[in-house]
Amino acid sequence: MSQTPQTTPGPVVTPVRVVIGLCLLAPFVAMLWVGSYAKTDPVVIGIPFFYWYQMLWVLISTVLTMVAYKLWQRDQRARSDRKGGAEQ
C-alpha cells in the first residue's frame, strides 16, 4: 500500500507581503544607519536632531506596524476566502 506524501505549499511571496516586509524593515534600517542622524543640527524646540529624529521614528514605526498588521489581516482574509472559508 503506497501512499502519496502530503506536500504543503511553500510560502507565497505576493506584492502585499513584500510591502508588509518593507513596512517592518524600514524602522530597523533607519535606526541602524546611525551616520544619517548622528548630528545636532537642526534643533527643534531646543532638542538636537539626534534625539528628535529617533523619537519621530517611534511614531513612524507605530504607523508602519499598524499598516503592516492591517495588510496582513486583509491578506489572510483573502486567502481564507479563496480556500472556501477554511482556516490555514
PyMOL commands that set and color helices and strands:
alter all, ss='L'
color gray80, all
select helices_A, chain A and resi 15-32+34-36+49-82
alter helices_A, ss='H'
color red, helices_A
deselect
rebuild
show_as cartoon
